[in-house]
């Protein structure tokens, strides 16, 4: 029996690709697109769509209930910096912000999910329909790792995990066993470009999941924009946590990485 899926769409290709895959499965897709973030292309893949601002939590819940949505997913980045812009929260969003102990993404989104659950809407993993795009272990591209690059990855992975555990960011950039840049609110691609400005070509980009990852909102995602940022920065390697990182449109992404002579590798991260 076909399902009705609610989709909260942020920026980038992620929500568009997820909607496409859901439609291939024969499911209806009801989209709440965030005005500040989502691409209008998502409209082509929605059975019903509404455009709402980030703070209109109550309106999103009502829209989903009006369309008999009982299961939903979040897909696409919502920049954390939106918290410091002119977002006007509705009553339900105001209640959440009053309850949160801090404004870390995990703290806010956990409370958001609880609010939906009170109205009978359960959130699924953001990898739903996309499990075939999870990063596998091992080298994915033609170019292999040098011993020096392997040593930099071994140096950087524990640091990346420590930073992710604090909900600071999921990406770290290293070179010659030095930390060049750490992702914070600016996001992965801006972090990578900043590292290139600081240290020049030859950096290693490492992206991991939080140790206590909640797959409903906390899945590391890499798409073509990130591959382009790596290339433009002069970095040569993108190392990703295997089994927990989504490679959006994986075949096209690997093809782009090969064309740019990058090394793309999936890591089995311990702990």
N, C-alpha and C positions, 0 to 999 in steps of 0.2 A: 504494500500500500504506500503510495507516495506521501511525503511529508510536506509540511509547511515550515519553512525555516525563516527565522528573523535574522537579519544581518545588520549590525551597526557598522557602517562603512567609514573608515578614516581615509588617510591619504595613500597614494601609491597604487601599484598594480594588485596588491594582495586582495582587497575586497572584490575587485573585478574578476580576477582569476578564480577566487573561491565561488563567486556567484555562477560563473560559467560551468565549473565542475558540478555544482549542485544541480544546475539545470540539466546537465548531461545525465544525471541520476534520475531525472524525472520529477524532481521536487520543486515546489513553488518557493520563490524567494521574495520575501517582504523586506524592503530595504529602508532603514532609517539612515539617511546620508547626512553626515555632519558638514554644515555649510562651510565651516572654516577650513576643512581638510579634504573632503572627498572630491574625486574627479567626476565630471558629469557623464563620462562614458559608462559609469555603473548603471545609469538609467536604462541602457539597452538590455541589461541582463536581469532586470527586476520585473516581477509580476505586478507589484505595487511599490511605490516609493514616496517618501516624504523627505523634505529637506528641513533640518532643524539645527539649531545652534547647540553647542556642546553642553551648555547649562540647562537645556530643556529636558531633563530626565523624565519628569512626569509625563510629558507629551510623547516621548518615545515609548514608554510603557503603555500608554493609552492606545497609541497607534498599533502596537503589536497585538494588544488584546482585541481591538476592533477587527483584526484580521486573523483571529484564532491561532495566534502564534503561542506555542508552548515550549519551543526549543529555539535557542538563538546562539549566534556566534559574534564575536568581535573580530574584525579584521582591518588591518591598515593602521598606520601610526597616527596617534594624536599627540602632537608635540607637547611635551610637558610644559614648555614655555607659555602655552595658552593660559595657564593658571595666573599669569601676570599680565594678561591682556584684558580687554573690556568684556569679559564673559559675565552675563547676567544670569545667575542661577535661579531656577524656579524653586518652589517650596520644597520639593523632594530633594533636589540637589543641595539646597541650603541646609537641610537636615543632615545630609551626609557630611558636608564640610564642617558642620558643628561637632559631629561625632568623631571625626578622624583625629588621631593623636599626632599625625604629621602629614605632610603633603607628598610623601613618597608615592610613586605610581601604584605599587602593590597595595598600600594602605587604602588609597582612594578606590581602586577598582574592586577590591574585595568587598567593600561596603556597597558599591554600585550593584554588584552581582546579588548581594543579599536583598537589596531593594527590589530587584526584578523577581527574585524567588518568592518574596512575600505576595506577589501577584500571580504566582503559578508559572513563571517563565524560567526554565532551567537553561544555563549556559553550557554549551558543548566545548570541547577542545577546539582551539583555533586551527588545528590541523585536520579537522573533519573535512572529508572529501579530498584532502591533499596529502595523505600519508605517503603516497608514492613519490612525493617531492622532498621527503625528509633526507637530510644529508647522510650518505653512507660513510663507513669508515674507509680510510685510505686515500691515495692520490686519485683525483678525478680528471686531471688534465694531462696533456702530453709532457709538460715540463715537470721534472722531478725536483726534490729538495736536495740542496747541498748540505754537507755536514754542518756548516756554519748556520744555515737556516734552521736545521733541526735543533741545534743548540739554543738558538734564540726562542724557538717555540717552547722547548722544555723550560726555559727561564721564565717565559711570559705567562704560561697557562695557570700556574698557581696564583699569580698576581691577578690575572683576569677573574679567576673564581672568587678571590677574596673581595674584589671590587663589586662583582655581581651580587655576592652575598649581602652586601650592605645596601643594595638597591641604588647604587650610584650610576652604573651603566654596565653594558655587557661586552664592551669592546675596549681593547687596549692595543696600542701600537708600540712595538719595540724595535731596537736596532743595536747590534753589537752588545747585547745583554744590558741595554739601558732602556728605561721607560721613556718614550718620546711623548705620548699623549694618552689620556684616559677619557673615555666617553662620559659626558654628564648630560645636561639637558639639551645640548645642541644636537645630539643624535649621532649615529654611526658615521654617516657620510661626511659631516662637518669635522668630526674628530679625525678621520682619515686625511682629509685635506689639510688640516692644521698640522698634523704630523709631517706631511710632505713639506710644508712651509718651514718647519723647524729643522728637520734633519735631512731633507733632500731625498734622493732616490735610494732604494734598497731596504726600505722598512718592511717589517712583518706585521700584518694585521691579524689579531686573534679575537674571535667572537665566541662567547660561551653562554650557556643558560645559567640562570640563578640556581644555586644548589637546591633550593626548595621551590623549584619552578611550578607555577600554576598554569597548566596548558590552556586554560580558558582565556588568559590575557597576557601571558608572559612568554610567548614563543619567540626566540630569535629568528629573524627573517632576513634573507639576503636576496636581492633582486638585481636587475640590470643596472639600476642607478648606483648600487654599491660597487659593482664591478667597474663601472666607469670612474667612480671616485678613487678606487684603488689605482687604476691605470693612470689617471691624471696626476695623482700624488707621487708617482714614481715607485710605489711599493711593488714588490715582486711576488708576495705570498699572501694568500688569505686562508687562514686556518680556522676551521669551524668545528663546534662540538657535534659529533656524529649522533644521529638518532634523535636530536632535539632541535636542530636548526632547519628551518624550511628554506629550500632553494626554489624560489618562484620560477616556474617554467624552466625546470632543471636543465633540459637538453639545450635550450637556447642560451642559458646562462653559461654552461660549460663551453659551448661553442664560442661565446664572446670572450671568455677567459683565455681560451687557446689562441684566439686571434690576437689578443693583447699580450701573449707570451707570459701569462701569469701561472703560478702554481696554486691550485685549489685543492685543499686536503681536508679530510674529515678526521677528527681526533676522538679517540675513546678516552674521555676524561674520567679520572677516578675521584671518588669522594663526593 
